[in-house]
Amino acid sequence: MMKNKAYKIIFAALSLMTMASCTDSFLDKEPDERTVIDDVDKVIELFTSAYPDANYGWVCELSSDNVMDLNSNHLPASSQAKQETTHYNLTSSGRQDDEMFRFEAVKSSTSSDTPANVWTSFYDAINTVNEGLQALDEIATRENRDSKHLAARAEGLLIRAYCHFVLVNIFSQAYKNDELSKNDIGVPYVTEPIVTVDDNYNRSNVTDTYNKIRNDLEEGLKYVSNINYKKPKWHFSTDAAHAFAARFYLYTRQWSKVVEHANAVLGTNNEALLARMFDYTPLDDCTYLSDYANVWQNPDIYSNIMLIDTYSTIGRKARYRYAQGSLVARAIYYHNHPMWSRWAVNPAIIVSGLGGNGYGGYYPAWIAEQFQYTDKVAGIGYAHTIRREFTYAELLLERAEAKIMQNDLPGALEDLTTYTSSLQRFSPSAKQTYAANNGMIPLAESHINGWFARKTEANYNCFDDWNFVTNMSPDYVIPATAVPYMNCLNYLRRYETNFTGLRFFDLKRWGMEYTHEYGLHNEKYTLTWNDVRRAIEVPQDAIASGLEPSRPIITNTQSSETALPPSHFFGDNDNNEQNDKEE
């Protein structure tokens, strides 16, 4: 049970992860062979197990506007097809998906790809980090802190900051500003190893949580180094640390710091940068979805800054009732555009496809499974989904957003143009085909001030103004001259972050309102900018144990329901679902 895992994690947390080395080179990371943590090398080994093994992508996608209910009455994905509504009678991958899609607290499951699984995994990772950091402090009393020691400590601090950053963005309201966010409940910021299940963990507020994240992040940045890493792409390398810093400062709207840390990775020469962006050429030789995944998730390519191996079946879940079809698919990629006729044929046809049910659920190959067999005859094993947690492309769009907000529109245009040019890095023959069929041309300022200037029926991600962001903070103002650029940015970010979960974070931090239509009668579930349901509810057993819920108003109305048995605040979830047949 989870409360027991809290005690044994420093000895056995990697017992499942290390089995991956026998099946796929991408999963072949350094083994964790320590027994007693009494020197720096063993702490370094410990931190190989300190990255969370849960994938928050499905929880966030299902809570965003990237997924729809195929059982509701809806139009076809293609605007060229006959515009008649249809609906299906599909099952969801589990009742927990119904609950999440309706913005309800998940009470039915603690398996993988659920809020409870994310909560538990990330606090497990934090506990492992805290064990290592405590050991480093004890070692420092006997030895001098050399570069290896400082680099190890930096990695631990960065992992701890990152884990709390993801947790607060899922289970709390989005950061507004330091004053307003004092009114929003945060997440427990845990800095000591779990000693007793009776420890009282205070959720404090979002401002406090962000300040503690900043402290760990900035302390980690001082000493971050690659000297301890045999395979840096699986760790908080120097590049990954700067990419994380850029994302953190983007969410706190410290624009100059976003540019500073993005430049530390991307440089300032966009022509040279383009040569390091993702290249679609290797996809010419791909046949199966796993082939495409191997290309996208390759740790040896520049464009992947940091990868995280998770136990997840997100690709399978995207093929059930809740999927990307109809107007959702149009909004993300299936539409006409001034630079090419459709995303669906350039380049989304390479990275997306019909769901397994054949009803029009699209999903990108960058989330495809790496399946690890434990018994090939029986067809069972563990489903791994490798997250491309930080990439050149997403970081470039973060820098573009910061430049927009600094009123550096020429600089933003250069970054947006570089990004869209990277989407056209095909082999010569493929590029000739796409250009002939779809008229591919580079993004130009005329596109931004034309097609992206205002909301129309064709451009689903555009707004006439962005005044809604002032709900988040009175000093968060996007002037009229920047609106077309923000529309373009929103459009490109929605595609680039598809199925990573970051779309949910964008919706929250921008204060966008959106609606889910559920069932045959299209019941509407709408999230306004300040809806308490924008914070995903923490696991039910944590609430039953005394932890303050994320949604006090909703939870109070449910107080008559039977409480779950008391357990540790951080959940009670042994992730067994991964021992599953490959589909």
N, C-alpha and C positions, 0 to 999 in steps of 0.2 A: 504494500500500500504506500501511498505517497508520503505519509508522515514518517515511514521507515526509510524511504529513499533519501530523505533529507539527511539522515545520519550516515548512510553508506555511500553516498554519491561520490565522495573523493576517492573511493576505492574501485567503484564499478560503473561509473557513469558512461564509460566508453565501451562497455562490454558488447553492446550491439553494434555500435558504430564501426568498430575495428573489423568486424566480419566483412564489411563491404570491400575490403582490399582484395578478396579472392574473386571478385566478379567484374569489377570495372575500374580502370585506371583513374577515372575521375574521382572515385571514392577511396582511392588508395592514399590516405593521408597518414601522417606519422602515428605509429602506435603509442598507446598510453600504457607503459609497462612499470609504472612506479608502484611501490608498496607503502613506503613511509615518506612523507614529504619533509625531507631534512636538508635539501640543498636546492640551489637555483635550477639545476637541470631538471629535477623532478617537478618543480613548479611549472617550468616550461612545458613539460609533458602533460601536466594536469590541465593546462589551459587549452590543449588540443580538444579536451572534452567540454570546454566551458562555453561553446557556442550553442545556442538553443536549437533543438532538433525538431521543433514544431514550425509549421508553415502558417503564417498569419494571412496568407493571400486569400484563401477561400472565405474566411470569416469576414474580411473587409470587402471583397468583391460582392458577396451576397448582400452586404449592407450598403452598397453603393448603387449608382445608376448604371453600372456596367452589366447587370444581369436582369433578366425579365422572367416572368412566369409564362411558359409556353402553353399552359392550360387556359390562360386568359384569351379573350378575343383580340386578335392582333393581325396586322397586315403582313404581307411577305417581306423578306429582307430586301429584295430587289425592287427599286422604284420602277423598273422596266416591266415587271410582271403585272398581271391583272390585279388591281387593287381591291381585292375582296378579303374580308376578315375571315379568319379561321381560328380554331383552337384545337388542342389535343387533350388526351386523357392519360397523361404521363405520371409516373410515380417520381417522387423526389428520392434522393439517395439516402434519406433518413428524415425523421420528424424534426430533427434539429435544424434542417435546412428550411422547413416551413416556418419554424419559429424565428430564425434569423431574418428571413425574407420579409416577415410581417413586423420586423423590428421589435420582437418580443425577447424576453430573457430566455435563454436556452436552459431547459430543465430536463431534457430527455436523454442527453448523451454527454459523455466526457471523452469520447473517442477522438481520433485524430481529426484535424481540421474543424475543431469546435473551440469556442472561447475558453472552456475549461482546460483543454489541451494546451492552448497557447499560454494561458496564465501559468499553468504548472511547469511547462517546459522552460519558460523564460525565468521563472523564479528558481528553478533547479540550476539553470546556468549561472544566475547571480550567486547562488549559494556556493557553487563550485569556485567561482571567482573569489568570493570572500574567504574561502578556505586557503586559496593560493596566496592572496594578499596578506592574510594573517601569517602564513608561513614565511613569506618574504620579510615581514617585519621582524619575526623571530630570528631569521637568518642574519638580518642586518645587525643584530646586537652582537653577533659573533664574528662577522666579516665586514669588510668594506663594501659599499655599494658600487660595484663596477658597472661597466656598460651593459653587460648581460643582465645583471640584476635590475637595473633601471629600465631596460627595454621590456623585461618580463612584467615589471610593475605597470608600465605604460599599457601593455596589452590588457592586463586585468582591468585597469581603470576604464579603458575604452570599451571593453565588452560590457562592463557593468553600466556604463553610461548609455550605450546602445540599447541594452535590454530594457532599461527603465524608459528610454525614449519611445520605444515601440509600445510598451505597456501603457504609458500615459496617453499616447495618441489613440489607442484602441478603447481603453476602459475609462477615459475621462473626456471632458469637453476639450475642444481645441484651445490652444494658447491664444489669448486675446491681447492683453498687455499685462505688465506686472501688477497693476492695481486691480483691474477687473478680474484677472484670473485667481486672485486670492479668494474669490467667491465660489470657485469651482473646485470640487473635490479632486485630489490627485490620486496617486497610487503609493503604496508603502515603498519608501526608498530604503532598501536593506543594505547595510554596510558591514554587518558582522555575520559570521556563520550562524546558522540556525542551531541553537543549543537546546531549546525546549519548545514543545508545541504550545506551551502556555504564554509564549512571548506575545506581548501586545503590540501589534503593528498599526500605527496611525497613518491614515491616508493623507493627512494634511491637505494641501491645496495644490493646484496646478502650478502656481508661481513658485512655490517651495520645491516642487518636484523638478521643474525646469532649472532652478538655480543649482540644485544638487547635480543634475545632469551636466550643467555647464562646468561646475567645479571639477568633476571627474574627467570630462572631455578635455578641458584646457590643461589639467595636470598631465593627462596622458599624452597630449600633443607635445609637451616639453621634451619628452624622452623617447618618443616612439621611434622605433628602428626596425630594420629587417634582419638584424644580425642573428636572431634566434630562429629564423624560419628557414626550413628546407624548401617549403612550398608556400610562398608568401600569399598567393591568391586565396588561400583558405584561412587567412588570418587578418588581423588589423595591421596591415602593412602601413608604411608611411602614406602611400596614396589613398588607401582605404580610410585612414584616420582623417585626412583632409577632406575626402568626399563626405564622410559622416559629419564633419564640422560644417561643411557647406550646407548640408541638409538641415542641420540643427539651426543654423543662423537664418536660413530661409524661413523656417517656421516662426522664428522670433523677430523676423523682419529687420535684421541687421545687415542691410544690403551690401555694404562695403566689405564686410567679412565674408559674405558668400562669394563675392568675386575674388577676394584674396585667396581663399582656400581652394576654390575651383581652379584658379590660375596655377596653384602649386602642383596640380595634377595635369591639367590640360595645356598649360603654357599659354602664350598670348599670340602665337602664330597659327591662325586657323587653317592655313594651307597645309602646314605640317601636321596639324591635328587631324585633318580629314584622312590622311594616310593611315592613321591609327584607329579609326572608327571601324565598326563592324563591316566586314566584306562579305557580300552574299555569294561570291563566286564558288566557295566550297559546297554550297547547297545544290549546285548542278549535279553532283554525284550522289545525292541522297535519294533513297527510295522509301524507306519506312520512317515513321514518326520518330523513332529512336535515333535514326541517322541524323535527322534535323536537330534533335536535342543535343546530340554529341557535338555538333558544330556550335550551336548557341552557347552551350555551357562549358566550352573548352577553356580550361584555366590558362592555356598557353597563349591566348590572344590578348592583345593590348586592351581591347574594348571592355573586357570583364575586369573590373577592379577588385571585387571581392565576391566569393561564392560561399554559400552556406548550405550544407547537406541537411535536408529535413526528411522526416518520415511523413509522407503526405500522398493522398490520392486525388489531389485537386483536379488533375486532368480527367479523371473518371467522373468526378462529381459534376463537371461542366457538361456532361453528356446526358443528364437527366432532365427533370422538369424545369429547373432554373438554369438558363443558358443565355447565350448571346444570339438572339434572333431578332427578326422584325426591325423596328426602328432603332433598337439598341445597336444592332449590327450596322445599320446605315450610319448611325452617329459615329461609330468608331472607324469603320473602313469601307463600307459598301455604299459608296456614293460618288457622284461626279465631283470633280475638283479642278481648279484652273491649272494645276501642274500636271495632272494626269486624269484619265477618265474615271478610274475607280481605284480605291485602295485594294479592293478585292482581287484585282489582277496585277497590282503593283505596289508593294510586294506582298500583300497580305495572303495571296493564294499560296505563297511559299510557307508562311508561318501559321496559317489557319486552315481549318477544314470543318466539314460537317461533323457534328457529334455522332456518337455511336448509335443513337436512336434514328439518325437520318432525318431529323426534323429541323435542321438549320441551326444547331448550336455551334458557334465558332469558338475556337480557342487557339492561342499561339503555341507553337512548338517549343518555345523557350521554357514552358512549364511541363514538358513531357517527362514521364517517369524514367528513372534508371532503376530497373527491377533487379533486386539481389535475391537469387534463388538460395534457399536453404535445402530444398529437395526438388530437383528438376523433374523427377519422375512424377511426384505428386503435384508439381506445378505451384508450389507454395514458397513464400519468402517474404521479403520486405520491400515495400514500394518506397523508393527514394524520389524526392523532387528537389533538384538543386536550384536554389534561389540565386539569381544574379543580383545580389543585394545592392551593389554599387557598380555602375557602368559609366563609361565615357558619355554615352548618349544622354542618359538621364541627368548626369552632372552638367552637361552642356546646356540643357534646357533650364536647369536651376540657375546657372549663370545668366542666361538670357532673361529670366524673370527678374533677377536682381538688377540687371542693367535697365530694364524697362522702368522699374521703380525708382531708379536713380536718374531717370529722364535721359539716359544714354541710348536713344533710339537707334542711331547708326550702329552702335556696338551690339545692341540686341538683334538688329537685322542681320548683322554678320554671323552671329551665333545661330540664329534660326535658319539662315541660308546654308550654313555648314551642316546643320543637322539634316535638313531635307536633302542636301547633296549626298549625304552618307546613305540615305535610303535608296540611292540609285547607283550604288557601287556593285554592279553586276559584272559577270564575265562579258567580254565583248559581244559574243553571240546572243546572250540573254538580253543584254542592254539594247541591241539592235532590234530584237523582237518586241520588247516592251515599248521602245520608242516608236516603232512603226505602228503598233496597235493602239498605243495610248498617248502618243504625243508628249512624252516626258520632257518637261522644261524645268529649269531651276526656279526656286522661289524668288520673287522679286518684290520690291517695295510696292509696286502697283497692285500686286495680289493682296498685300496686307491692307492697303488703303482702299481697296475695292471689295473683293469677295469677303474679307474678314471685317469690314467696317461696320456692319450692322447685321442684325438677326434676320434671316430669311427662312423659308421653308426648306431650303437645301442645305444650309450650314447649321447643323444642330448644336454646335458648341459655341455659337456666337451670341453676344448680348448687345443691346443698344447702348447700355452703360453698365458699369461695374459698381454701382452705388451700394449694392448689397454688402460689399466688404466692410463698409463703415459700421455694420452691426457688430463686427468683431472688435473694432476699436475705432474711436472717433478720429484718430490720427492716421487711419489706414484709408487713404484716398487715392483713387486711380483716376487721373485727369482724362478728359475727353480725347486728348491727342494720343494717349496710351491705350485706349480701348481696343482699336484694331490689333495692336500688338499682343494684348492680353488674350484676345479671342484666338489669335493664331497660336499663342503659347498653350492655351487650354486645349485646343484641338490636337496639337502635337503631343502634349503630355498624356492626354487620354489614350492615344495610341501606344506611346512608348511604355507607359506603366501598366498596360493591360494585363490583368491577372497577377499583378504583383501585390495588390492591396493598397498601393499608394494613391489610387484614385479616391478612395474613401478618405484618406488624410487630406487630399486637396479639397474635396467637397466641404470638409469640416473647417479647414483653416481659412477658406474663402467665404464661408457662410452661405453656400449655395443651397437653395431649396430644391427638393426633388421628390418624386412620388413613385411608389411601387403599385402596380395594378395586379390584383390577386384573384385567381379563380375565374370561373365562367362568367360571373357577373361583374368582373373588373372592379372589385372592391378596392378603394383607394387608401393607401397608407402614405401619408405625406410627412416629411421631416422639414420643419422650418429651421431657421438658423440656430435657434436657441432651444430646440426640442431636447428634453432630457434623454431621449432615446438615441441621440447622437453618441452618447457614451455607452458602449457595449456593457451589459451587466456582467459583473464578476461571477465566478462559479457559485452555485447555490449552497454548497457545503461550506464555502468560506463565509457566506453571509450567516448561515446557521451557527457558525462558530464564533460569530461576533464581529466580523469585519463589516464596516460600513458599506452599504451597497452603492453602486454608481447611480442608481435611479431611485432616490428615496421616496419620491411621490408615488411612482408605480409600485414599488415594493410594499409600501404601506397598505395599498389597496389589496395586496395579495397576502396580508398577514394571517388570514384565516386558514391558509393552506397548510398542510402538514409539513413540518420542517424536516429536513434531512438530518441524519445522525451527525453529531458534532465531529469535526475533523480538524485538521490543520488549516490555518487561514489560507494557505497557498494551494489548497485542493487535495483531492484524493483520487488520483488518476494514474493507473498503470496502462501505458499505451500498448495494448495488445492487438489493435485492429490491423497493424501492419503485417501480421502473419496471415496473409490473404492471397488468394489465387490471382495470378496475373490475368487481366482480361484482354 
